[in-house]
Amino acid sequence: MSIWFRPITLAFCNDLDNGLHGQGSLMKTLGISIKEIGSDYLVATMPATPHHHNPIGIVHGGANVALAETVASYAANFVVDYERYYCVGQEINANHLKASRNGILTATARALHIGKRTSVWEVKIVNAQNQLCCVSRMTAAVVTRSRQGDS
């Protein structure tokens, strides 16, 4: 049984990556893309390149957090009726466990809690050797849309 409010596709996720006005987004800038949609999880990837590095040549912790928040935020928005609600990150934390320099980082988000006002998501990021690099947890606030169709 799927946790998603309605069926979602990779094509739909790619459209979201282009931003509300089609001018791009942080996901495009960092090369983050949704790669897999499971019945209760979402998978995104991000390349680990020098554009993602900190001054000492390893992936910046903020890049890991951006990857984690992206996949968790997408997942949070996919479990609500998007015509009536939208979700935004309220709190995020991350434990950086192993440095990455290159290859593809893969983040998997799974719900720990799905409620009426918040949802909590665990994100595990692994490197190309399937070694755990980062563990993150994000709380998303569920916001009621106004009648004017806010976003």
N, C-alpha and C positions, 0 to 999 in steps of 0.2 A: 504494500500500500504506500502510495506516494504522500509526502508531506507538503508538496507544492499545491498552491491554491488552484492553479490551472496549468495545463501542459506548457512547458517552456522548451525552446529549441536553442541550439548553438547559434543559429542565424539571428535569432532575437537578441541573444547576448551580444553578438558582434555589432548589431545595430546600436545597442545601448552604449557600447564602447566609443561610438562616434559623438556622443554627447547630445544634449537636448536640442541644440541648434545645428548639429552636424559639423561642428568645427573642431572636433577632437575632445580628448579628455586626458586625465592623468594615466588612464589605462593604456591609451595609445602611446603616450610619451614614454612610459616605462616598458611597453611591450607585453603588458598583462593581457591574457585572454582566457576565457572560460573554455575548457577542453572536454569536460565530461559532466553530464547531469545524471546522477543516480536517483533512486527513489527517495533517499534521505540524506544525500550529500551532494556537494558541488566541488568540482576540481578546476583550478586555474593554474596557469604556468606563467613564468617570467624568466627571461634570459638573465644570466649573470654575466654582465659585460663590464668593461671599464666605465661605461656611463652610469652604472649602478654602484660603483666602488666608492669607498671613503678614501681619505688621503693615503692610507697604508696599503691599499690595493685589495681590500676584501669588500664584499657586498655590504653596503651601508645598512645599519639596523633599521633606519627609516624606510628603506626600500622593502625590507622584509615586512615591516608593519603595513606599508601601503598595499602589498600583495595580500596580506592577511585581511585587512579591512575591506579590500575590494571583494574578495570571494565571500566573506561573511555578510557584507552589505547586500550583495546580489542575492544571496540565499535568504536573508531576512525579508527582502522585498518580494521574493517569490512565494513566501508562505502566507502573505496577506492579500486581501482583495485590493489590488492596486488602484481600482476605481475609487475606493473609499479611504485608503490609508497609504502611507509611504513610511519607510523606515530610514533612520539615520543613526550613524554611530554615536553612542553616548559615552562609552568608555572602552578603551582597548589597552591590553598589556601584552608584553612579549618577553619571552626568555630566549635569548640567542645562545644556542648550544654548540654550534659548529660553524666555523667560518667557511664561506664559499667565495670562489674567485671566478669561476667560469661554468659553463654548462647551463642546463635548464633547472630552475627551481620549480617544484610542484607543490601547490597548497591545496589541502582538502579541508573543507568546512563541514562540520556536523553540528546539529542543534543539541544543546544541553538543556534548553528550556524554550518553549514557545508559548507565550502568554498573550493576554489581550493588550497589554501596554508595553511589554518588553519581550525581547528574545535574547538568548545568550548562545553564542557560537564558539566552538573550539576549532582552531585551525592548526593543522600540523603541516610544516613545510619541510620537504626533503630535497636533497640534491640529486644529481644524475645517478649517483651510486645508491640511491634510496636510503641515505643516512639522514637521520633527523637533524635539521639545522636550527629550527625555531618552532616554539610552541606559543600560540597566542590565544587569547580569549577576548571576544568582543561582545559588549552589550549593545543592542540596538533598541532605540526608542521607536515605538509605533505611534505615528502622528496621524490624526484625522485630517483629511483634506478639507479645505473650505469649499464652499459652494462655487467660488470663483475659479476652481480648478488649479490650486497652487501646486507646486512641484517640489 
